Amino acid sequence: MEQKEITTKQLVANKQNALKGGVKSPKGKAISRYNAMKHGLLCNEVLIEGEDEKTLLQLERSIRAAIQPVGELELLLTDRIIANIWRLKRAMKVERNSMEWHKNYESPFEERSAIPLLDFQKSREKISEMIANGSTERILRYETTIERGIYKALHELQRIQAARAGDKPFTPLAIDLDVSGDL
């Protein structure tokens, strides 16, 4: 298919039209920022709508008391650990909810069996379907990535704290490797 040349007049019109759309008010922008969010596992926000702020603050106090960060770098790493633990809990909830939904979902053509063993078999089949469609694998990948972030920040924090205390930084039992090619 041959592409048609765009005229200068069309280009100017396209640019003007592009500026017309979208949300303008701060309230509208605050609402629309969540439009694409499906599960919150990759979002920048730690606390998303519907989550309990008190529980997050309790987690934060507990982790800070255990780690006792000193200085900006240790505080940054502690914040990263807290955020990732919160996201990991969210991922586990998404996984549990997904499994429950697939287990309990009945198509309009299915009937519940009077024999519990057959219902159990149907549940197993539904979970197998869910695994086959990749949703569990995707959630587990998110969990693995989040866990890796926790351990990476925790290992770095431990090395910094050991150096600050005058101790020889220990050699980690697990070596943090990243083979993704991202720097």
N, C-alpha and C positions, 0 to 999 in steps of 0.2 A: 504494500500500500504506500502510495506516494504522499509525503507530508507537504502540506500547503504552507507557503511562506506567510508569516504573520506581518501585517502592516504596522507601521508606527502608530497609526490611529487606534488599531485594535490593542496594541501593547499598552498605550496610555489608558484606554478604557478598562483593560484588565487590572491594571495597577490601582485605578480609582475604585473599582468594584471590590478589590481585595481589602481595601481600607474600610469599607462600609460594614462588613459582617463582624460577628463576634460580640461578646458581652462587653459592655462599657462600664457599668457601675461597679464599685468595689464589692457591694453585696452580691451581685451577679457573678463576679469573678471568684469570690470566695466559695460560692456554691458550685460553679462549673468546674472548679479545679479537681473535683472528685468524679467527673463524668466517666472517665475511662477506667476507674478503679474497679477491679473485679474481686480481688482477695486481699489486697493490701500487703502482700509479701514483698513487693519490690518498690513500694512507695518511699518517698523521702521522709514523710511524717512518721514519727514514732507512734503517737497516739492518733488513732483514726476514729471517726464518728461511730458511736455505739460501744466503744471500749471504756472501761472504768479507770478514770484518772487516779482515784485513790489507790487502786491496786498497783498501778505503775509507780506511783510515788513511794509505796511501801517497798516495792522491788528496788527502787533507786536507793532508798535509805539503807536497806539491807546490804546491797552490794557495796555501797560506799563505806559502810561500817566494816565490812569484811576486808576490803582492799586498802582503805585508808590512803587515798591518793594525795600526793603533795606536788604542787606546781601544775602549770598549764598542760604540759604534755601528759602527765599521769591523769589529770582530769579529763582530757580529750579521750584517752584510751579507755578510761572507766565509762565515760558516756557511750562510747562505741560498744563496749561490752553490754551495758544495760540495754541499749537499743536493740542489739542483736538477740539478747535473751528474750526480750519482749516479742520480737518478730518470730523467734523460734516457737514461743508459746502460741502465737497466732497461727503459725503454720501447722502446728499439731492440732489446733482446734479446727482449722480448715480441713485437714486430712480426716479427722474424726467425723466431722459433719458430712463430708463427701461420702465416706463409707456408710454412714447411717442412711443418707439419702438413697444411695444405690441399693442398700439392703432392703429398705422399706418401700422403695418405689415399685408400684405395681402398674403394669401396662393395662389398658382397658380390656385386654383380651385374656388376662390371667385371672384365675380364681384361687382363693386361698384353699389349701387342702385341709381336709378334716384330719389328715395324718400329719403330726408335727414333723416327722422325718422328711416328708416331701417339702414342707415349708423350709426346713433347714437346707435342703438341697437347692431350692430356688434361691435362697439367700446366698449360698456359696456361688451359684451361677452368676448372680448379679454382681457380686464382688469380683468375680473373674472377668466379667464384661468391663467393669470399671477399670481393672488393671490393664485389660487389653486396649481400652481406648486411650490410655496414656495419662489420665488425670492423676493417678496415684504416683506414677513415675515422675511427673512434672513437680508435684508437691514434694516428693522425696528429694529431688534435685535442689529445690529451694531450701529445704531443711539442711542439706549437706553444705550448701554455699553459706548459709547463715552460721552453721556450726563452725565452719572453717574460719569465718570472720571473728567469732568469739575466741577461738583458740589462738589465732594469730595475734589479736590485740592483747590477750591475756599473757602469752609468752613474751611479747615485747614489754608489757608492763612489768612482768616479773624481772626481766633483765635490767630494766631501768631502776627498779626499786632495789635490786641487789647491788647495783653499782653505787646508788646513792647511800646505801648503808655501809659501803666500804667492803662488801663481800665480793668475792670473785663471782661474776655472773655464771650461773650454771649452764652446762650444755643441755639443751632440751632433749628429752627422751624421744620426742617426735620432732622431726625436722619439718619446718614449714616450706613446702614446695609449691610453686605455682607454675604450671606448664601451659597456661592459657595463652601466653604470649603478650598479655597485657602488662604494662609497666605501672 
